[in-house]
Amino acid sequence: MARRPTGRPSKGPRAVVLPRVLLADDLALKTLATNLGWYVSETAAKLINIGLQHVDELPDELPLRVPTSESTDFTARIPLTDDQVVREIARERDRSISLVAGSLIHLGLRYRNEIPGQIPVQYNRPEQPLTKAS
């Protein structure tokens, strides 16, 4: 009898990035991860992917650095294809990969409604009973 695999299925090869995000974005990221029931790293990877889909909206001038008192960083594992694009953007703009990844997360948070599988809006008012047509 063949042994069934245990654990979650692989998401494919991943690269590790250390995005530097503003504290407000960090809070929004963690709240979104909690609402989706995902890990923060997984949510960050999806937001980076969404940010890359809207990369034309990325500001032309990214800051050289973000003060540590106003930001935080963490580990995120992103697909290799996204990693290549993030590294290319960082090289073109002469900025760190951390700042580019953080900016893409910030951009992804603007379009968080594009994440598949989100719970639709729940309305608080109950539906009215149907009436019989005469």
C-alpha positions as CSV (number, residue, x, y, z in Angstrom):
1,M,0.0,0.0,0.0
2,A,1.4,3.4,-1.0
3,R,2.0,5.9,1.8
4,R,-0.1,9.0,1.6
5,P,1.9,12.3,1.8
6,T,1.5,14.3,4.9
7,G,1.5,18.0,5.4
8,R,0.5,20.7,3.0
9,P,1.4,20.4,-0.7
10,S,4.5,22.2,-1.9
11,K,4.0,25.6,-3.4
12,G,7.1,25.1,-5.6
13,P,10.6,26.6,-5.2
14,R,10.7,29.8,-3.2
15,A,13.3,32.6,-2.6
16,V,13.6,34.3,0.8
17,V,13.3,38.1,0.9
18,L,13.3,40.4,4.0
19,P,10.8,43.2,3.2
20,R,11.1,46.4,5.2
21,V,7.6,47.8,5.7
22,L,6.2,50.8,7.5
23,L,4.5,49.9,10.9
24,A,1.1,50.8,9.5
25,D,1.6,48.4,6.6
26,D,2.8,45.8,9.0
27,L,-0.4,46.1,11.0
28,A,-2.5,45.9,7.9
29,L,-0.6,42.9,6.6
30,K,-1.0,41.0,9.9
31,T,-4.7,41.9,10.1
32,L,-5.2,40.7,6.5
33,A,-3.3,37.4,7.2
34,T,-5.4,36.8,10.3
35,N,-8.7,37.5,8.3
36,L,-7.6,35.1,5.6
37,G,-6.2,32.5,7.9
38,W,-2.8,32.5,6.2
39,Y,0.7,32.9,7.5
40,V,2.1,36.4,7.4
41,S,4.8,35.3,5.0
42,E,2.3,33.7,2.7
43,T,0.2,36.9,2.7
44,A,3.2,39.1,2.1
45,A,4.2,36.9,-0.9
46,K,0.7,37.3,-2.4
47,L,0.8,41.0,-1.8
48,I,4.2,41.3,-3.5
49,N,2.7,39.3,-6.4
50,I,-0.2,41.7,-6.6
51,G,2.2,44.7,-6.3
52,L,4.1,43.3,-9.3
53,Q,0.9,43.2,-11.3
54,H,0.5,47.0,-10.6
55,V,4.2,47.8,-10.8
56,D,3.5,50.8,-13.1
57,E,2.1,52.5,-10.1
58,L,5.3,52.1,-8.0
59,P,6.7,55.6,-7.3
60,D,9.6,56.6,-9.5
61,E,11.7,57.6,-6.5
62,L,11.8,55.1,-3.7
63,P,13.4,56.2,-0.4
64,L,17.1,55.3,0.1
65,R,16.3,54.0,3.6
66,V,13.4,53.9,6.0
67,P,14.1,54.6,9.7
68,T,14.0,51.5,11.9
69,S,11.8,53.4,14.4
70,E,9.1,53.7,11.7
71,S,9.4,50.3,10.1
72,T,9.9,46.6,10.6
73,D,11.2,43.7,8.6
74,F,10.4,40.0,8.5
75,T,11.1,36.9,6.3
76,A,8.9,36.2,3.3
77,R,9.2,33.3,0.8
78,I,8.2,34.4,-2.7
79,P,8.1,32.4,-6.0
80,L,11.4,32.5,-7.9
81,T,9.8,34.3,-10.8
82,D,8.7,37.1,-8.5
83,D,12.1,37.2,-6.9
84,Q,13.8,37.8,-10.2
85,V,11.5,40.7,-11.0
86,V,12.0,42.2,-7.5
87,R,15.7,42.0,-7.9
88,E,15.6,43.5,-11.4
89,I,13.5,46.5,-10.1
90,A,16.0,46.9,-7.2
91,R,18.9,46.9,-9.6
92,E,17.3,49.4,-12.0
93,R,16.4,51.8,-9.2
94,D,19.5,51.3,-7.2
95,R,17.6,50.4,-4.1
96,S,17.7,47.5,-1.7
97,I,15.6,44.5,-2.3
98,S,14.1,45.0,1.2
99,L,12.8,48.5,0.3
100,V,11.5,47.3,-3.1
101,A,9.7,44.3,-1.6
102,G,8.2,46.6,1.2
103,S,7.0,49.1,-1.5
104,L,5.4,46.3,-3.4
105,I,3.6,45.1,-0.3
106,H,2.4,48.6,0.3
107,L,1.1,48.7,-3.3
108,G,-0.4,45.2,-2.9
109,L,-2.3,46.4,0.2
110,R,-4.1,48.9,-2.0
111,Y,-5.3,46.1,-4.2
112,R,-5.9,43.5,-1.5
113,N,-9.4,42.9,-2.8
114,E,-7.7,41.1,-5.7
115,I,-6.7,38.2,-3.4
116,P,-8.7,35.2,-4.5
117,G,-10.8,33.3,-1.9
118,Q,-11.7,36.3,0.3
119,I,-14.9,36.1,2.2
120,P,-17.6,38.3,0.5
121,V,-19.1,41.2,2.4
122,Q,-21.5,40.1,5.1
123,Y,-24.6,42.2,5.5
124,N,-26.1,42.7,9.0
125,R,-29.7,43.3,8.1
126,P,-31.8,40.1,7.8
127,E,-33.6,39.4,4.5
128,Q,-37.3,40.2,4.4
129,P,-39.6,37.3,4.0
130,L,-41.0,36.7,0.5
131,T,-44.6,37.7,-0.1
132,K,-47.1,35.8,-2.2
133,A,-48.1,37.4,-5.4
134,S,-51.9,37.4,-5.9
